[in-house]
Amino acid sequence: MSKAMKYLLSAALVCAAAGILLNPAELSGAVKISVSGCLEVVIPALFAFTVLSVYMQQSGLYRTALRPLTFPLSKLLGIPEELCAVFLLANIGGYPVGARLLSGLVSSGRLSRKNAGRMLCCCYGSGPSFVIGTAGMQVLGSAAAGGVLFGACFLSSLVMAVIICRTGEKITLEDNTAGCDLSADCFIRSVDSGARVMYTICVMSAAFSAVTALLNTAGITGLAAKLLSLAGAGGNADRILPAFLEVTRVRELVPEGAAAPLCAGLLSFGGVCVLMQITAVSGGTVPVKPLVISRIPAAVMSAVFAIPAGMIATPATEVYSANAAQGEFSSVNAGMSVCVMIMAGILIYSVEKERYRSECGRKRP
């Protein structure tokens, strides 16, 4: 890193520290909203499927459970059926699932880092529960429109998969002759892994909400909104940058103009926060740079494919009234999610304690 870059980053950190000290109410309020969004939206949408995906991989059941879909998909993409299963689980389960499954294959020596980075470009997507429940129902006021949004993002990932898998070096996977592991320990490890993924997502989301609040107090968000307004973004001009940084903020978009393609593009990109989460979840075993590069064409394709969703969206006035009524039930989701996080914390602690004991036992003469 050059000296100029070091000085620039140091100045940015000093400004950030000053902003935190001078605007504590704005920062704490932003973090509070982010944590609430994680409890009410992210955890209910992602936790269960993340655990299921990891369990299917670690147990070996995904080789047979998804074969009716993976067999024709492998013929289309020219890759092993197991990687096709990872592709499906990643695009159905949510953003971190693909990185978690691919890092497991790399750690076991069955997939090279280079090929894992290539596969991550298409094993990346928001699950249908988040897209339909958040972008579809809360923004467009229609489950059908949400389904079109999810289809647009999935189709974009499929096109990326065809391009990546059919060009360049053939992607292969080392054989694994081990049978299915249906033990209770396998399930516990899967829940522990899912809990760690949820912790990483929620912490990164809270951090990026603070960054967004700092940009807002510094006037950068307002400047970006003016520029986007001149570009024709309309009522969403001041909402695009926060959603670009943290994708759960797409729920704040207003249903006007090109809201549907905008939602699809942002969901396909995933946001800067999600890209950082992917880096943390993969633990450095999967290169993330190819994924970042691939998100631009993928987002453009998703936006184009999602144009029909705007034609079946509910009128804006009806969406606003429906969202107001839905807000009465948010505390129930939050309470259930808090319980999930408490149980996940207990599980992580117990697993780490058991690992520590086993390692201490191995070190004894």
C-alpha positions in Angstrom: 0.0 0.0 0.0 1.4 3.4 -1.0 2.0 6.2 1.5 -0.7 8.4 -0.1 -3.2 5.6 0.3 -2.2 5.1 4.0 -2.6 8.9 4.6 -6.0 8.9 2.8 -7.3 5.9 4.9 -6.0 7.5 8.1 -7.8 10.7 7.3 -11.0 8.8 6.6 -10.7 6.9 9.9 -10.2 10.2 11.8 -13.3 11.7 10.1 -15.3 8.6 10.9 -14.3 8.8 14.5 -15.3 12.4 14.6 -18.6 11.6 13.0 -19.3 8.9 15.6 -18.5 11.3 18.4 -20.5 14.2 17.0 -23.6 12.2 15.9 -24.1 9.5 18.5 -27.9 9.5 18.1 -27.9 9.0 14.4 -25.3 6.2 14.6 -27.1 4.4 17.4 -30.4 4.8 15.6 -29.1 3.4 12.4 -27.5 0.4 14.1 -30.8 -0.3 16.0 -32.8 -0.3 12.8 -30.2 -2.6 11.2 -30.4 -5.1 14.1 -34.2 -5.0 14.0 -34.0 -5.7 10.2 -31.8 -8.7 10.8 -34.1 -10.1 13.5 -37.3 -9.5 11.5 -36.1 -10.2 7.9 -32.6 -11.7 7.5 -32.6 -14.5 10.2 -36.2 -15.8 9.5 -35.4 -15.8 5.7 -31.9 -17.4 5.8 -31.2 -19.3 9.0 -33.2 -22.5 8.4 -32.2 -23.0 4.8 -28.5 -22.3 5.6 -28.5 -25.1 8.2 -30.4 -27.4 5.8 -27.9 -26.7 2.9 -24.9 -27.3 5.1 -26.4 -30.5 6.5 -27.3 -31.8 3.0 -23.7 -31.3 1.9 -22.0 -32.6 5.0 -24.3 -35.6 5.2 -23.9 -36.3 1.5 -27.7 -36.4 0.9 -27.7 -33.6 -1.7 -26.2 -36.1 -4.2 -29.4 -38.0 -4.3 -32.0 -35.5 -3.1 -31.5 -33.1 -5.9 -30.6 -35.5 -8.6 -33.8 -35.0 -10.7 -32.7 -31.4 -11.1 -28.9 -31.8 -11.1 -28.7 -34.5 -13.8 -30.2 -32.3 -16.6 -28.4 -29.2 -15.3 -25.0 -31.0 -15.4 -25.6 -31.7 -19.1 -26.3 -28.1 -19.7 -23.4 -26.7 -17.7 -20.9 -29.5 -18.3 -19.9 -29.8 -14.6 -20.4 -32.6 -12.0 -23.8 -33.0 -10.5 -22.6 -32.1 -7.0 -21.6 -28.7 -8.2 -25.0 -28.3 -9.8 -26.5 -29.1 -6.4 -24.3 -26.3 -4.9 -25.6 -24.0 -7.6 -29.2 -24.7 -6.8 -28.8 -24.5 -3.0 -26.9 -21.3 -3.3 -29.5 -19.5 -5.5 -32.4 -20.8 -3.3 -30.9 -20.5 0.1 -29.4 -17.0 0.0 -26.2 -15.1 -0.5 -23.9 -16.9 2.1 -24.9 -20.4 1.2 -22.8 -20.8 -1.9 -19.6 -19.4 -0.3 -20.1 -21.7 2.7 -20.6 -24.9 0.5 -17.8 -24.0 -1.8 -15.4 -23.3 1.0 -16.2 -26.8 2.4 -15.3 -28.4 -0.9 -12.0 -26.5 -1.0 -11.2 -27.3 2.6 -11.7 -31.0 1.8 -9.4 -30.9 -1.2 -12.1 -31.8 -3.7 -12.2 -28.4 -5.5 -9.4 -26.0 -6.4 -9.5 -22.4 -5.1 -9.5 -21.1 -8.7 -12.5 -23.2 -9.7 -14.3 -22.3 -6.5 -13.8 -18.6 -7.3 -15.3 -19.2 -10.7 -18.3 -21.1 -9.3 -18.9 -18.5 -6.8 -19.8 -16.1 -9.6 -23.0 -18.0 -10.3 -23.5 -19.7 -6.8 -24.7 -16.4 -5.4 -28.2 -15.1 -5.0 -31.0 -14.1 -2.6 -33.4 -16.8 -1.6 -37.1 -16.7 -2.7 -38.4 -16.0 0.8 -36.4 -12.7 1.0 -37.1 -11.7 -2.6 -40.8 -12.4 -2.6 -41.5 -11.4 1.0 -39.4 -8.2 1.0 -38.9 -6.9 -2.6 -42.2 -8.4 -3.8 -44.7 -7.9 -1.0 -43.2 -4.8 0.8 -42.0 -2.8 -2.3 -44.2 -4.0 -5.2 -47.1 -5.2 -3.1 -47.4 -8.5 -5.0 -46.2 -12.0 -4.4 -46.4 -12.7 -8.2 -44.2 -9.7 -8.9 -41.8 -11.0 -6.2 -41.7 -14.3 -8.0 -40.8 -12.6 -11.3 -38.0 -10.8 -9.5 -36.6 -14.1 -8.1 -37.0 -15.7 -11.5 -35.0 -12.8 -13.1 -32.2 -13.1 -10.6 -32.1 -16.9 -10.9 -32.1 -16.7 -14.7 -29.2 -14.2 -14.6 -27.3 -16.7 -12.4 -28.0 -19.5 -14.8 -26.7 -17.4 -17.8 -23.6 -16.6 -15.8 -23.2 -20.3 -15.0 -23.4 -21.3 -18.7 -20.8 -18.7 -19.7 -18.4 -19.6 -16.8 -18.7 -23.4 -17.0 -18.6 -23.6 -20.8 -15.6 -21.4 -21.3 -12.0 -21.7 -20.1 -10.7 -24.6 -18.1 -13.2 -27.5 -17.4 -14.4 -27.4 -13.7 -13.8 -30.8 -12.1 -14.4 -32.2 -8.6 -12.4 -34.9 -6.9 -14.4 -38.1 -6.2 -15.7 -38.8 -2.7 -16.5 -42.4 -2.0 -17.6 -41.8 1.6 -21.2 -42.8 2.4 -23.9 -40.7 4.0 -23.3 -39.3 7.5 -26.7 -39.2 9.2 -25.3 -38.9 12.7 -26.5 -36.4 15.3 -23.0 -34.9 15.3 -23.4 -34.0 11.6 -26.6 -32.1 12.3 -25.1 -30.3 15.3 -22.1 -29.2 13.1 -24.5 -28.0 10.5 -26.5 -25.9 13.0 -23.3 -24.5 14.4 -22.1 -23.5 10.9 -25.5 -21.9 10.2 -25.3 -19.9 13.5 -21.9 -18.6 12.6 -23.1 -17.5 9.2 -26.0 -15.6 10.8 -23.7 -14.0 13.3 -21.4 -12.8 10.6 -24.2 -11.4 8.5 -25.9 -9.5 11.3 -22.6 -8.0 12.6 -21.6 -6.9 9.1 -25.0 -5.5 8.5 -24.9 -3.4 11.7 -21.4 -2.1 10.7 -22.6 -1.1 7.3 -25.6 0.7 8.7 -23.2 2.8 10.7 -21.2 3.5 7.6 -24.4 4.6 5.8 -25.3 6.9 8.7 -21.9 8.5 8.6 -22.2 9.1 4.8 -25.7 10.6 5.4 -24.4 13.0 8.1 -21.4 13.9 5.9 -23.8 14.9 3.1 -22.6 12.2 0.7 -25.9 10.4 0.6 -27.7 13.7 -0.2 -25.2 14.5 -3.0 -25.6 11.0 -4.5 -29.4 11.5 -4.3 -29.2 14.7 -6.2 -27.1 13.1 -8.9 -29.4 10.1 -9.2 -32.4 12.4 -9.3 -31.0 14.2 -12.3 -30.5 10.7 -13.8 -34.2 10.0 -13.5 -34.3 7.9 -10.3 -37.4 9.8 -9.0 -38.6 9.0 -5.5 -35.9 6.3 -5.1 -33.0 8.7 -5.6 -32.1 8.9 -1.9 -32.7 5.2 -1.3 -30.4 3.6 -4.0 -27.0 4.3 -2.3 -28.1 2.8 1.1 -29.5 -0.3 -0.7 -26.3 -0.5 -2.8 -24.3 -0.7 0.4 -26.7 -2.9 2.4 -29.1 -4.9 0.3 -31.8 -5.4 3.0 -32.5 -1.7 2.5 -34.3 -2.5 -0.8 -37.4 -2.8 1.4 -37.3 1.0 1.6 -37.7 1.6 -2.1 -40.9 3.1 -3.3 -43.0 1.4 -6.0 -42.8 3.9 -8.8 -41.1 4.1 -12.1 -38.5 1.4 -12.7 -38.7 0.0 -9.2 -38.9 -3.6 -10.3 -35.8 -3.6 -12.5 -34.0 -1.5 -9.8 -34.9 -4.1 -7.1 -33.7 -7.0 -9.3 -30.5 -5.3 -10.1 -29.7 -4.5 -6.5 -30.7 -8.0 -5.3 -28.5 -9.5 -8.0 -25.6 -7.3 -7.0 -26.1 -8.1 -3.3 -24.6 -5.0 -1.9 -21.2 -4.1 -0.6 -22.1 -5.5 2.8 -23.0 -8.9 1.4 -19.7 -9.1 -0.6 -17.9 -8.4 2.7 -20.0 -11.1 4.4 -19.0 -13.6 1.6 -15.4 -12.8 2.2 -15.8 -13.5 6.0 -17.9 -16.7 5.5 -15.5 -18.2 3.0 -12.6 -17.6 5.4 -10.2 -16.8 2.6 -10.6 -20.2 1.0 -12.6 -19.0 -2.0 -11.4 -16.0 -4.1 -14.0 -13.2 -4.1 -12.5 -10.9 -6.8 -14.1 -12.8 -9.7 -17.5 -12.6 -7.9 -17.2 -8.8 -7.6 -16.4 -8.5 -11.3 -19.3 -10.7 -12.3 -21.9 -8.8 -10.4 -22.1 -5.9 -12.9 -23.2 -7.9 -15.9 -25.4 -10.1 -13.7 -27.2 -7.1 -12.2 -27.8 -5.6 -15.6 -29.3 -8.9 -16.9 -31.5 -9.3 -13.8 -32.8 -5.8 -14.3 -33.7 -6.5 -17.9 -35.3 -9.8 -17.0 -37.4 -8.2 -14.3 -39.2 -5.6 -16.5 -42.4 -7.7 -16.5 -42.6 -7.6 -12.7 -43.4 -3.8 -12.9 -46.4 -4.6 -15.1 -48.1 -6.8 -12.4 -47.1 -4.7 -9.3 -49.8 -3.4 -7.0 -50.4 0.4 -7.1 -48.3 2.4 -4.7 -51.1 3.6 -2.5 -52.2 0.0 -1.8 -48.6 -1.0 -1.1 -48.2 1.7 1.6 -51.4 0.7 3.4 -50.5 -3.0 3.3 -47.0 -2.2 4.7 -48.6 -0.2 7.5 -50.8 -3.1 8.5 -47.9 -5.6 8.3 -45.8 -3.5 10.7 -48.1 -4.6 13.6 -46.7 -8.1 13.5 -43.0 -7.3 13.3 -42.4 -7.7 17.0 -43.5 -11.3 16.8 -40.8 -12.1 14.2 -38.2 -10.2 16.2 -39.0 -12.1 19.4 -38.7 -15.5 17.6 -35.4 -14.4 16.0 -34.0 -13.3 19.3 -34.7 -16.7 20.7 -33.0 -18.3 17.6 -29.9 -16.1 18.2 -29.7 -17.0 21.9 -30.0 -20.7 21.2 -27.4 -20.3 18.4 -25.0 -18.6 20.8 -25.4 -21.4 23.3 -24.7 -24.0 20.6 -21.6 -22.1 19.4 -20.3 -21.9 23.0 -20.9 -25.6 23.6 -19.3 -26.7 20.4 -16.2 -24.5 21.0 -16.0 -25.9 24.5 -16.0 -29.5 23.3 -13.4 -28.7 20.7 -11.2 -27.1 23.3 -11.5 -30.2 25.5 -10.7 -32.6 22.6 -7.6 -30.6 21.6 -6.4 -30.4 25.2 -6.8 -34.2 25.4 -4.7 -34.7 22.2 -1.9 -32.5 23.5 -1.5 -34.5 26.7 1.3 -37.1 26.6 
